[in-house]
C-alpha cells in the first residue's frame, strides 16, 4: 500500500502539463517555456559570401533578413523576432585582417615589410618607406626632433640627404573587409635608436565609423533589389 502511494506521488511530480498564456506556451510544473527553434549561425569571412548566400536563398527562408553591421570586422545576418522575442541567427561574417601592433616599435626591416603588405599605398606611406628603407645605424644619432616631426638622414647613392617625416601622417591600414575601401586616418610616426620605428593611432578610433558606413554602403549597392522588395533591412 505504501509503495503504491509513493509511486502515485512520484507520478504526479513527473507529470508535465502544457499551459498557454498570451500565445506563449509553458510547462506548468517547472515554469519552463516551450520555445520555437531558432537557427544557429555558421561563420564566413567575406561580404561577397554573405551577398551570395542571401541571393541564392539556399535554405529557402521565407522571412525577411536583417543585416546588422556590428563593427568594422563583424556583420550578422538575422531573422525576425518570434513569439519568445528571439530571432534566427543565420550567418556571422568576420573579416580576416592582418595583425599589426600599433604603438609598438619594429626594426626598420620588419616595419618596411608590414607597411608594404598591410597598408594601402599612398603618399605618406611612401614617405615613411623612404625614410626607413635607407636609414643606417649611425644616421639614427642624427635625428632632429622638434616634438612634432622628425628628420632622418638617409643614404641616396654616395650622398646623404635629410628627409623630414611629417606628423601626423595619413595612412590606410587593412582594418576591415577587403571588399570595401579601407578608411584613411591619422597616425603619429616615431623613430628611435635601433633603428626602430612605430606608428601610433591619433584619431580617437573614429575611423571605425567610416568603416561601418563603407560596409553598409557596399551591402546596399549589392543587395539593391532585395532592399527594394523589403527582403533585406540593414542596420549600421
C-alpha positions as CSV (number, residue, x, y, z in Angstrom):
1,X,0.0,0.0,0.0
2,X,2.8,2.4,1.0
3,X,4.7,1.5,-2.2
4,X,1.6,2.3,-4.4
5,X,1.2,5.6,-2.6
6,X,4.8,6.6,-3.2
7,X,4.5,5.7,-6.9
8,X,1.3,7.8,-7.2
9,X,3.1,10.9,-5.7
10,X,6.1,10.4,-7.9
11,X,3.8,10.1,-10.9
12,X,2.2,13.4,-10.0
13,X,5.5,15.1,-9.8
14,X,6.7,13.7,-13.1
15,X,3.5,14.7,-14.9
16,X,4.0,17.8,-17.0
17,X,1.1,19.8,-18.3
18,X,1.3,22.4,-21.1
19,X,-0.2,25.8,-20.4
20,X,-0.7,28.5,-22.9
21,X,-0.6,32.2,-21.8
22,X,-0.8,35.1,-24.2
23,X,0.2,32.9,-27.2
24,X,3.2,31.7,-25.3
25,X,3.5,28.1,-24.1
26,X,4.8,26.9,-20.7
27,X,5.3,23.6,-18.8
28,X,3.5,24.3,-15.6
29,X,5.5,22.0,-13.2
30,X,8.8,23.8,-13.6
31,X,7.8,27.0,-15.5
32,X,9.9,26.0,-18.4
33,X,8.8,27.8,-21.6
34,X,8.3,25.8,-24.8
35,X,10.2,27.8,-27.4
36,X,10.4,27.8,-31.1
37,X,13.5,26.6,-32.8
38,X,16.0,29.3,-33.9
39,X,18.7,28.9,-36.5
40,X,22.3,28.7,-35.2
41,X,24.7,30.8,-37.3
42,X,27.5,29.5,-39.4
43,X,30.6,31.6,-40.0
44,X,32.1,33.0,-43.2
45,X,34.8,35.6,-43.8
46,X,33.7,37.8,-46.7
47,X,30.9,40.2,-47.6
48,X,30.8,38.6,-51.0
49,X,29.9,35.3,-49.4
50,X,27.1,36.9,-47.4
51,X,25.6,38.5,-50.5
52,X,25.8,35.2,-52.4
53,X,24.1,33.4,-49.6
54,X,21.2,35.9,-49.4
55,X,20.7,36.0,-53.2
56,X,20.8,32.2,-53.6
57,X,18.0,31.6,-50.9
58,X,19.9,28.4,-50.4
59,X,18.0,27.4,-47.2
60,X,14.6,28.6,-48.6
61,X,13.9,31.1,-45.8
62,X,10.6,32.9,-46.2
63,X,11.3,35.6,-43.6
64,X,12.8,39.0,-44.1
65,X,16.5,39.4,-43.3
66,X,18.1,42.0,-41.0
67,X,21.8,42.7,-41.6
68,X,23.5,44.1,-38.5
69,X,26.9,45.8,-39.1
70,X,28.3,45.2,-35.6
71,X,31.8,46.6,-36.2
72,X,34.4,47.1,-39.0
73,X,35.2,43.4,-38.8
74,X,31.8,41.7,-37.9
75,X,28.4,41.5,-39.7
76,X,25.4,39.4,-38.7
77,X,22.5,38.1,-40.7
78,X,19.4,37.8,-38.6
79,X,15.7,36.9,-38.9
80,X,12.6,38.5,-37.4
81,X,11.6,38.2,-33.7
82,X,9.5,35.1,-32.8
83,X,6.9,34.7,-30.1
84,X,9.6,34.4,-27.4
85,X,11.3,37.7,-28.7
86,X,14.2,35.7,-30.0
87,X,15.4,35.6,-33.6
88,X,17.1,33.3,-36.1
89,X,20.9,33.9,-36.5
90,X,21.7,32.7,-39.9
91,X,25.3,33.9,-40.6
92,X,28.1,35.6,-38.8
93,X,30.7,37.3,-41.1
94,X,34.1,38.0,-39.5
95,X,36.8,39.7,-41.6
96,X,40.3,38.2,-41.8
97,X,42.7,41.1,-41.4
98,X,46.5,41.2,-40.9
99,X,47.9,41.7,-37.5
100,X,49.8,44.9,-36.9
101,X,50.8,46.1,-33.4
102,X,50.2,49.8,-33.3
103,X,52.1,51.6,-30.5
104,X,54.9,49.0,-30.7
105,X,58.4,49.7,-32.2
106,X,59.6,47.5,-35.0
107,X,63.0,47.2,-36.5
108,X,63.1,49.1,-39.8
109,X,63.2,45.9,-41.9
110,X,60.1,44.5,-40.3
111,X,58.3,47.8,-40.4
112,X,59.2,48.2,-44.1
113,X,57.6,44.8,-44.9
114,X,54.5,45.5,-42.9
115,X,53.9,48.9,-44.4
116,X,54.1,47.4,-47.9
117,X,51.9,44.4,-47.2
118,X,49.4,45.7,-44.6
119,X,48.8,49.3,-45.7
120,X,47.2,50.8,-48.8
121,X,49.6,52.7,-51.0
122,X,49.5,56.5,-50.5
123,X,51.8,59.5,-50.3
124,X,52.5,59.4,-46.5
125,X,53.2,55.7,-46.6
126,X,55.8,56.2,-49.3
127,X,57.5,59.0,-47.3
128,X,57.8,56.7,-44.3
129,X,59.2,53.9,-46.5
130,X,61.8,56.2,-48.0
131,X,62.9,57.2,-44.5
132,X,63.2,53.7,-43.0
133,X,64.3,52.0,-46.2
134,X,67.6,53.9,-46.5
135,X,68.4,54.8,-42.9
136,X,71.5,53.3,-41.4
137,X,72.6,52.6,-37.8
138,X,74.8,55.6,-37.5
139,X,72.3,58.0,-39.0
140,X,69.8,57.5,-36.2
141,X,72.0,59.5,-34.0
142,X,71.5,62.5,-36.3
143,X,67.7,62.5,-35.9
144,X,66.4,66.0,-35.5
145,X,63.2,66.2,-33.4
146,X,61.1,69.3,-32.8
147,X,58.5,67.4,-30.8
148,X,56.1,67.1,-33.7
149,X,58.0,65.9,-36.7
150,X,61.3,64.1,-37.1
151,X,64.1,64.4,-39.7
152,X,66.3,61.5,-40.5
153,X,69.5,61.3,-42.6
154,X,69.2,58.7,-45.4
155,X,71.7,57.4,-47.9
156,X,70.9,58.0,-51.6
157,X,73.8,56.6,-53.6
158,X,77.0,58.2,-52.2
159,X,75.1,61.2,-50.9
160,X,73.4,61.7,-47.6
161,X,70.2,63.6,-47.6
162,X,67.9,64.7,-44.7
163,X,64.3,63.7,-45.1
164,X,61.5,65.3,-43.0
165,X,58.9,62.8,-41.7
166,X,55.7,64.8,-41.1
167,X,53.4,64.2,-38.3
168,X,50.6,63.3,-38.2
169,X,50.6,61.1,-41.3
170,X,47.5,59.8,-43.1
171,X,47.6,56.1,-43.6
172,X,45.1,53.4,-44.5
173,X,45.9,50.0,-42.9
174,X,43.8,47.0,-43.8
175,X,41.4,47.0,-40.9
176,X,38.1,46.0,-42.4
177,X,36.7,43.8,-45.1
178,X,38.7,43.8,-48.4
179,X,35.5,44.4,-50.5
180,X,35.2,48.0,-49.1
181,X,37.5,51.0,-49.2
182,X,40.0,51.0,-46.3
183,X,39.4,54.2,-44.2
184,X,42.3,56.6,-44.0
185,X,43.1,58.1,-40.7
186,X,45.8,60.0,-38.8
187,X,48.8,58.4,-37.1
188,X,52.0,59.6,-35.4
189,X,55.2,58.0,-36.7
190,X,58.2,58.0,-34.4
191,X,61.7,56.6,-34.6
192,X,64.4,55.8,-32.0
193,X,67.7,54.1,-31.7
194,X,68.0,50.6,-33.2
195,X,66.9,51.9,-35.7
196,X,63.3,51.2,-34.9
197,X,60.0,52.9,-35.8
198,X,56.5,52.8,-34.5
199,X,53.1,54.0,-35.7
200,X,50.6,55.4,-33.1
201,X,46.9,55.9,-33.7
202,X,45.9,59.5,-33.5
203,X,42.3,59.8,-34.5
204,X,40.5,58.5,-31.4
205,X,39.4,55.5,-33.5
206,X,36.9,57.5,-35.4
207,X,37.9,55.5,-38.5
208,X,35.6,52.8,-37.2
209,X,32.5,54.9,-38.0
210,X,33.7,55.4,-41.6
211,X,34.5,51.6,-42.0
212,X,30.9,50.7,-40.8
213,X,29.5,53.2,-43.2
214,X,31.6,51.8,-46.1
215,X,30.3,48.3,-45.3
216,X,26.7,49.5,-45.1
217,X,27.0,51.3,-48.5
218,X,28.6,48.2,-50.1
219,X,25.8,46.0,-49.0
220,X,23.1,48.5,-50.1
221,X,24.6,48.5,-53.5
222,X,25.0,44.7,-53.8
223,X,21.5,44.0,-52.4
224,X,19.6,46.8,-54.0
225,X,16.8,44.6,-55.4
226,X,16.4,42.7,-52.1
227,X,16.2,46.0,-50.2
228,X,13.6,47.4,-52.6
229,X,11.5,44.3,-52.2
230,X,11.7,44.6,-48.4
231,X,13.6,41.3,-48.2
232,X,16.6,42.8,-46.6
233,X,17.0,45.6,-44.0
234,X,20.4,47.0,-43.0
235,X,21.2,48.4,-39.6
236,X,24.6,50.1,-39.1
